[in-house]
Amino acid sequence: MEKVINRKETVLSPWLTLVEKTVQLNSREAVYHCLKQDDYVTVMALTEGKKIPIVRQFRVGIEAYYWELPGGLVDKNQTPEMACKTELLEETGLVAKDIHYLGKYVPDSGRLENYLHSFFVTAFQDSEHKFIPEVDVEPRFVTLEELIQMAVSGQIVNHHISIIFLALQNPAIEKLF
């Protein structure tokens, strides 16, 4: 029977903790390492003009700029839905209108202890809100066809591809396109 028999945490920063786990695997013990961090959200949004916001930013893990859906960490004082609204507004200037929860997923079951909460929202530009883009975050609005082509061509490379798929498989969302 597999079970964790020892767990040691080393805080590396306010955002990341290294977790060492000693695991009993059948007749042997093995040591594994995981990363503990806050849950995060990913948002696929659709504007009234049928455009989908994406953002380009530098990602340290892959040492490159890539396009992705808006998103970010769920702060300790937030629900995933609150983080969805906040990240969408901060990264694109859009206000979430109708929010569809797509689910809670495990982004990397072998190394990460957090969850990804994914959303599809209809959104609008608030004329009273002066949008100031975050430093080093470049927003862009694309059509569904452009988004799919970016995923196929490798311009979008992370789990956001599955969020796009999940949204498009939802009958209530599919009819919006």
QUIURZI-V131435 format. One record per pair of residues at least 24 apart in sequence whose C-alpha atoms are under 7 Angstrom apart, sorted by sequence separation. I is the first residue (numbers start at 0). J is the second residue. D is the distance in whole Angstrom. If there is no record, write none. Layout:
i=I j=J d=D
i=I j=J d=D
This chain:
i=0 j=24 d=7
i=1 j=25 d=6
i=96 j=120 d=7
i=97 j=121 d=5
i=0 j=25 d=5
i=43 j=68 d=6
i=95 j=120 d=6
i=96 j=121 d=5
i=42 j=68 d=6
i=95 j=121 d=6
i=96 j=122 d=5
i=41 j=68 d=6
i=42 j=69 d=5
i=95 j=122 d=4
i=41 j=69 d=6
i=42 j=70 d=6
i=94 j=122 d=5
i=95 j=123 d=7
i=41 j=70 d=4
i=93 j=122 d=6
i=94 j=123 d=5
i=40 j=70 d=5
i=41 j=71 d=7
i=93 j=123 d=5
i=94 j=124 d=6
i=40 j=71 d=6
i=93 j=124 d=5
i=94 j=125 d=6
i=39 j=71 d=5
i=40 j=72 d=6
i=92 j=124 d=6
i=93 j=125 d=7
i=39 j=72 d=4
i=40 j=73 d=7
i=38 j=72 d=6
i=39 j=73 d=5
i=37 j=72 d=6
i=38 j=73 d=6
i=37 j=73 d=6
i=79 j=116 d=7
i=92 j=130 d=5
i=40 j=79 d=7
i=52 j=91 d=7
i=42 j=83 d=6
i=40 j=82 d=7
i=90 j=132 d=6
i=40 j=83 d=6
i=90 j=133 d=6
i=89 j=133 d=7
i=117 j=162 d=7
i=90 j=136 d=7
i=91 j=138 d=6
i=119 j=166 d=6
i=90 j=138 d=7
i=101 j=166 d=7
i=38 j=113 d=5
i=39 j=114 d=7
i=40 j=115 d=6
i=41 j=116 d=6
i=42 j=117 d=6
i=43 j=118 d=6
i=44 j=119 d=6
i=45 j=120 d=6
i=46 j=121 d=6
i=47 j=122 d=7
i=34 j=110 d=6
i=35 j=111 d=6
i=36 j=112 d=7
i=37 j=113 d=6
i=38 j=114 d=5
i=39 j=115 d=5
i=40 j=116 d=5
i=41 j=117 d=5
i=42 j=118 d=5
i=43 j=119 d=5
i=44 j=120 d=5
i=45 j=121 d=5
i=46 j=122 d=5
i=47 j=123 d=6
i=33 j=110 d=5
i=34 j=111 d=5
i=35 j=112 d=5
i=36 j=113 d=6
i=38 j=115 d=6
i=39 j=116 d=6
i=40 j=117 d=6
i=41 j=118 d=6
i=42 j=119 d=6
i=43 j=120 d=6
i=44 j=121 d=6
i=45 j=122 d=6
i=46 j=123 d=6
i=32 j=110 d=7
i=33 j=111 d=6
i=34 j=112 d=6
i=35 j=113 d=6
i=44 j=122 d=6
i=33 j=112 d=7
i=56 j=135 d=6
i=56 j=136 d=5
i=55 j=136 d=6
i=56 j=137 d=7
i=54 j=136 d=6
i=55 j=137 d=5
i=54 j=137 d=5
i=55 j=138 d=6
i=54 j=138 d=4
i=53 j=138 d=6
i=54 j=139 d=6
i=52 j=138 d=7
i=53 j=139 d=5
i=52 j=139 d=6
i=53 j=140 d=6
i=52 j=140 d=4
i=66 j=154 d=6
i=67 j=155 d=6
i=51 j=140 d=5
i=52 j=141 d=6
i=65 j=154 d=6
i=66 j=155 d=5
i=50 j=140 d=6
i=51 j=141 d=5
i=65 j=155 d=6
i=50 j=141 d=5
i=51 j=142 d=6
i=68 j=159 d=6
i=50 j=142 d=5
i=51 j=143 d=7
i=67 j=159 d=7
i=49 j=142 d=7
i=43 j=163 d=7
